Structure formats: C-alpha cells, structure tokens
C-alpha cells in the first residue's frame, strides 16, 4: 500500500514511517520544513510539503494514498493547545471528506481520554466520554464522527510512550526531579501507568491499516501498569537524588502541569488488540529503557 502519514518525523510518527517502509509499504509523509523533508527522505519516504493547516496539500496527498495514519499534533504549548485542537479537527475532517464512501482506512493516534470504564483496568471496549478531552481535544469523538460519515476510521490509544528521541512524559518527570533535587511519587507510589516502546507502538498502526476494521479502538499497551514509585526510584538513582513520597498538594507543585500523570492510576489492557492484530510487543520495558544514560543527558 501507499500510506500517507502525518507527523512522520515525530517521536511516534518516525517509527511508524520506518516500520511501514521496512514492511514493504511506500510512504508519503507531510513535511513542514526542509529539514523534515530531508529526514523523511533518509527513511525512504516521499515528503509532501505542507502542514495540518494546509488543507489543499492534505487532500492531494490523500487522493494518492491507499491508507492514512495520523500521528501529528503540536502539544509543545498549552496556551496554543485549544487552537491546535481546532486545526487537527479541521484537518481530519478534510481527510475524511476524501476517504468517505471508500474502504481506504485512516488510523488516528489518540490518548486515554476520560472513559466509561467497565472495570479497574481499561479495555478497548470502554468508550470515551462524550465530553471534551483535555483542553478541548477529543480526537476519539472526531474519529467516531468520521465513521458516522462513512469513513473507515479507527483509533490507537497511546499510553506513556518511551524510547530513543522521547521528549514527552518521562523527560518531564526527570526535569521535575532535577529542578526539585528529589524524585517524587504520590503517597505510596502504587499508582500505575500503562506504557509502550515507540517501535512496538508503530507496529500497531501498520497492523491496523492492514486489517482495516472500521470503528476499532486499539490499545498500544505493552505493560498494563508500571508502578510510579519504580519510575521515581530509577530517576532518583540516575540523578543521585532521593526518591520521596509526596502529598497530592506537594505533587502538584513538584510536577506542575504533569501532576495528573504522576498521581493518576490508569492501568490498561491490550488483550483485544493483541488478539485482533496478532500484535506481540518485544521492545524493552519502561524501567529497563529508562535506566539508560540517554534519558539523563542535560
């Protein structure tokens, strides 16, 4: 297949592009700059100049594609988050206009939004709350609207993703420990975070477009729940600072905008995803991957 990928030079998207090409697919990938285009060419992809705001470029690329994988989202600024969410929705609807009425799939990267949980561990059968997601972003609701409009749309829910090139959740915890001179966890640190290596996550996207089952929810989860205390202890040992228990109030000051990640307990299963896609994650586990010097370079 020829697959159009947004976010193809990002942490997850670059792994997706390389996995697709390594599996025999050809890739068109959106490139916002000359440096992004050059990086994509080194992977073997064909860069498409444009951005999520460039609706014309998006439509032209989708016309040429047999499938679409969307991993692009700018979450670098919380101030711009609502605006970026609106840009993403408009882009997805423009892509959907081209795909509607065909069997060509789009697979969208999402998170674990507030869900109506059926048990203590989230599963692929649990549905997202109809309310807005974080700061107005609810990409899962957008996916379902596309499906209602005749698009072969599905979503991959992403947990904490780790690996080379990580600049997201785990580095924020490390930054907080450096800044405060201690590596914190909330209470007894028994709250759990689901996790996956970015290379393992990339295969979920490829398998999802190859199987192309509309309205599917997949969990790119290799580890159902990693104890947060274990994460804090590795960070503390690597930085040479103590690992300490924090009250919820102290944790909000310690972690700032990432406090919800640090104190939340959201284990998630991927049993259905593994069965439906025959997905078998084999990358390093989070604590093993975290315990490397690459994560602690200033």
C-alpha positions as CSV (number, residue, x, y, z in Angstrom):
1,X,0.0,0.0,0.0
2,X,0.9,3.6,-0.4
3,X,0.3,5.2,3.0
4,X,0.1,8.9,3.8
5,X,1.5,9.7,7.3
6,X,1.1,13.0,9.2
7,X,3.7,13.7,11.9
8,X,6.2,11.4,10.2
9,X,9.3,13.0,11.8
10,X,7.8,12.9,15.3
11,X,8.7,10.5,18.1
12,X,6.0,8.0,17.2
13,X,5.5,9.0,13.6
14,X,9.1,8.4,12.6
15,X,8.9,4.9,14.0
16,X,5.7,4.4,12.0
17,X,7.3,5.5,8.8
18,X,10.3,3.3,9.2
19,X,8.1,0.3,10.2
20,X,5.9,0.8,7.1
21,X,8.8,1.0,4.7
22,X,10.5,-1.9,6.4
23,X,7.4,-4.0,5.9
24,X,7.2,-3.2,2.1
25,X,4.8,-0.3,2.0
26,X,5.5,3.0,0.4
27,X,5.1,6.2,2.3
28,X,4.0,9.8,1.6
29,X,4.7,12.0,4.6
30,X,3.7,15.5,5.5
31,X,6.8,17.8,5.9
32,X,6.5,21.3,7.4
33,X,10.2,22.2,6.7
34,X,13.2,21.4,4.5
35,X,14.8,19.6,7.4
36,X,11.8,17.5,8.0
37,X,11.7,16.7,4.3
38,X,15.3,15.7,4.3
39,X,14.8,13.4,7.4
40,X,11.9,11.7,5.7
41,X,13.9,11.1,2.5
42,X,16.6,9.4,4.6
43,X,13.9,7.0,5.8
44,X,12.9,6.3,2.2
45,X,9.6,8.3,2.3
46,X,8.4,10.9,-0.2
47,X,7.9,14.2,1.6
48,X,4.8,16.2,1.0
49,X,5.3,19.9,1.7
50,X,2.6,21.3,4.0
51,X,1.1,21.2,7.4
52,X,-2.2,20.3,9.1
53,X,-3.4,23.8,8.2
54,X,-2.7,23.3,4.5
55,X,-5.9,21.6,3.6
56,X,-5.1,21.5,-0.2
57,X,-1.9,19.6,0.4
58,X,-3.7,17.2,2.7
59,X,-6.4,16.5,0.2
60,X,-3.9,16.0,-2.7
61,X,-1.9,13.5,-0.6
62,X,-4.9,11.5,0.5
63,X,-6.1,11.2,-3.1
64,X,-2.8,9.4,-3.8
65,X,-2.9,7.2,-0.8
66,X,-4.4,3.8,-0.1
67,X,-4.4,4.5,3.7
68,X,-3.8,7.3,6.1
69,X,-2.1,7.3,9.5
70,X,-2.4,10.5,11.6
71,X,0.2,11.0,14.4
72,X,0.7,14.8,14.1
73,X,-0.2,17.0,17.0
74,X,1.6,20.0,18.4
75,X,1.4,19.8,22.2
76,X,4.5,21.9,22.9
77,X,2.5,24.8,24.2
78,X,-0.5,24.6,26.5
79,X,-1.5,28.1,25.5
80,X,-1.9,27.0,21.9
81,X,-3.5,23.7,22.7
82,X,-7.1,24.7,22.0
83,X,-6.1,26.3,18.8
84,X,-4.1,23.2,17.7
85,X,-7.0,21.0,18.6
86,X,-9.2,23.0,16.2
87,X,-6.6,22.8,13.5
88,X,-6.4,19.0,14.0
89,X,-10.2,18.6,13.8
90,X,-10.4,20.6,10.6
91,X,-7.5,18.6,9.1
92,X,-9.1,15.2,10.0
93,X,-12.5,16.3,8.6
94,X,-10.8,17.4,5.3
95,X,-9.0,14.0,5.1
96,X,-12.3,12.3,5.9
97,X,-14.1,14.1,3.0
98,X,-11.7,12.4,0.6
99,X,-11.9,9.0,2.2
100,X,-15.7,8.9,2.8
101,X,-17.5,6.2,0.9
102,X,-14.4,4.2,0.2
103,X,-12.8,1.3,2.1
104,X,-9.5,3.2,2.4
105,X,-8.7,3.4,6.1
106,X,-7.5,6.2,8.4
107,X,-5.9,5.3,11.7
108,X,-5.6,8.1,14.3
109,X,-3.3,8.4,17.2
110,X,-5.1,9.3,20.5
111,X,-4.6,9.1,24.2
112,X,-6.6,7.6,27.0
113,X,-9.4,10.1,27.5
114,X,-12.0,10.0,30.3
115,X,-13.9,6.8,29.7
116,X,-16.9,5.0,31.0
117,X,-14.8,2.2,32.5
118,X,-16.3,-1.3,32.9
119,X,-13.7,-2.4,35.4
120,X,-10.5,-1.5,37.2
121,X,-8.4,-2.0,34.0
122,X,-9.4,0.0,30.9
123,X,-10.1,-2.2,27.8
124,X,-10.7,-1.4,24.2
125,X,-14.4,-1.9,24.8
126,X,-14.5,1.1,27.2
127,X,-15.8,4.1,25.3
128,X,-14.7,7.7,25.6
129,X,-16.8,10.2,27.5
130,X,-18.8,12.3,25.1
131,X,-17.5,15.4,26.9
132,X,-14.4,17.3,25.7
133,X,-11.0,15.9,26.2
134,X,-8.0,17.8,27.6
135,X,-8.3,21.5,26.8
136,X,-10.9,20.8,24.1
137,X,-9.2,17.9,22.3
138,X,-11.2,14.8,21.9
139,X,-9.8,13.0,18.9
140,X,-11.7,9.9,19.7
141,X,-15.0,11.8,19.3
142,X,-13.7,13.1,15.9
143,X,-12.9,9.5,14.8
144,X,-16.4,8.4,15.6
145,X,-17.9,11.4,13.7
146,X,-15.8,10.4,10.7
147,X,-17.0,6.8,10.9
148,X,-20.6,8.1,11.1
149,X,-19.9,9.9,7.8
150,X,-18.8,6.8,6.0
151,X,-15.1,6.8,6.7
152,X,-13.2,3.6,7.5
153,X,-11.8,5.2,10.7
154,X,-10.2,3.7,13.8
155,X,-8.0,4.9,16.7
156,X,-4.9,3.8,18.5
157,X,-5.0,4.8,22.2
158,X,-1.4,5.6,23.3
159,X,-0.1,5.2,26.8
160,X,3.2,6.5,28.1
161,X,5.5,6.0,25.1
162,X,9.2,5.7,25.7
163,X,12.3,5.1,23.6
164,X,15.1,7.0,21.8
165,X,14.0,10.5,21.0
166,X,11.5,10.7,23.8
167,X,10.7,14.4,24.7
168,X,7.4,13.9,26.4
169,X,6.1,12.4,29.7
170,X,9.1,10.6,31.1
171,X,11.5,13.5,30.4
172,X,9.1,15.8,32.2
173,X,9.4,13.6,35.3
174,X,13.2,13.8,35.0
175,X,13.1,17.5,34.6
176,X,10.9,17.9,37.8
177,X,13.4,15.7,39.8
178,X,16.3,17.8,38.6
179,X,14.6,21.1,39.4
180,X,13.4,20.0,42.9
181,X,16.5,18.0,43.9
182,X,14.4,14.9,44.6
183,X,12.4,12.4,42.7
184,X,8.8,12.4,43.9
185,X,5.9,10.0,43.8
186,X,2.5,10.4,45.4
187,X,1.6,8.5,48.6
188,X,3.0,5.0,48.5
189,X,3.6,5.3,44.7
190,X,1.4,2.3,43.9
191,X,-0.5,4.1,41.1
192,X,0.2,2.6,37.7
193,X,0.9,3.9,34.2
194,X,0.5,1.8,31.1
195,X,3.5,2.0,28.8
196,X,4.9,1.0,25.4
197,X,8.1,1.4,23.4
198,X,7.7,3.6,20.4
199,X,8.8,0.9,18.0
200,X,6.2,-1.5,19.4
201,X,3.6,1.2,19.1
202,X,4.5,1.8,15.4
203,X,3.5,-1.8,14.5
204,X,0.0,-1.3,15.9
205,X,-0.6,1.4,13.4
206,X,0.7,-0.7,10.5
207,X,-1.3,-3.7,11.5
208,X,-4.4,-1.6,12.0
209,X,-4.3,-0.3,8.4
210,X,-3.5,-3.8,7.1
211,X,-6.6,-5.2,8.8
212,X,-8.7,-2.0,8.4
213,X,-11.7,-2.7,10.7
214,X,-13.9,0.4,10.9
215,X,-14.6,2.0,14.4
216,X,-11.9,-0.1,16.1
217,X,-10.2,1.0,19.3
218,X,-6.8,-0.4,19.8
219,X,-4.5,-0.1,22.8
220,X,-0.8,0.2,22.0
221,X,0.0,-1.1,25.5
222,X,2.9,-3.4,26.2
223,X,2.8,-3.0,30.0
224,X,-0.6,-2.8,31.7
225,X,0.6,-0.7,34.6
226,X,4.1,0.3,35.8
227,X,4.3,1.4,39.4
228,X,5.1,5.1,39.6
229,X,7.3,4.5,42.6
230,X,9.5,2.3,40.4
231,X,9.8,5.1,37.8
232,X,10.7,7.6,40.5
233,X,13.3,5.3,42.0
234,X,15.1,4.8,38.7
235,X,15.1,8.6,38.1
236,X,16.4,9.3,41.6
237,X,19.2,6.8,41.4
238,X,20.3,8.0,38.0
239,X,20.3,11.7,39.1
240,X,21.8,11.0,42.5
241,X,18.8,12.5,44.4
242,X,16.5,10.9,46.9
243,X,13.1,9.3,45.9
244,X,10.5,10.7,48.2
245,X,6.8,10.4,48.9
246,X,4.7,13.5,48.3
247,X,1.2,14.6,49.4
248,X,-1.2,15.3,46.5
249,X,-0.8,19.0,47.2
250,X,3.0,18.8,47.2
251,X,2.9,16.7,44.0
252,X,1.0,19.4,42.1
253,X,3.8,21.8,42.9
254,X,6.6,19.3,42.2
255,X,5.2,18.1,38.8
256,X,3.4,21.2,37.7
257,X,1.3,20.6,34.6
258,X,2.2,16.9,34.7
259,X,0.8,16.2,38.1
260,X,-2.2,14.4,36.7
261,X,0.1,11.9,35.1
262,X,2.1,11.4,38.2
263,X,-0.8,10.7,40.5
264,X,-3.2,9.0,38.2
265,X,-3.9,5.2,38.4
266,X,-4.9,4.1,34.9
267,X,-3.9,0.6,34.1
268,X,-4.9,-0.5,30.6
269,X,-5.2,-3.9,28.9
270,X,-4.2,-4.6,25.3
271,X,-5.6,-8.2,25.2
272,X,-8.2,-7.4,22.5
273,X,-5.6,-5.6,20.4
274,X,-3.1,-8.4,20.6
275,X,-5.8,-10.9,19.6
276,X,-7.3,-8.9,16.7
277,X,-4.0,-7.7,15.2
278,X,-1.7,-10.5,16.3
279,X,0.5,-7.9,17.9
280,X,3.3,-9.1,20.1
281,X,5.4,-6.2,21.6
282,X,9.0,-7.2,22.1
283,X,10.8,-3.9,22.8
284,X,12.4,-3.0,26.2
285,X,10.1,-2.4,29.1
286,X,9.8,1.0,30.6
287,X,12.0,0.7,33.6
288,X,14.7,-1.0,31.6
289,X,14.6,1.6,28.9
290,X,14.6,4.4,31.4
291,X,17.7,3.1,33.1
292,X,20.0,4.4,30.3
293,X,22.2,7.4,30.1
294,X,20.3,8.6,27.0
295,X,17.4,9.7,29.2
296,X,19.6,11.7,31.6
297,X,21.8,13.9,29.3
298,X,21.4,17.5,30.3
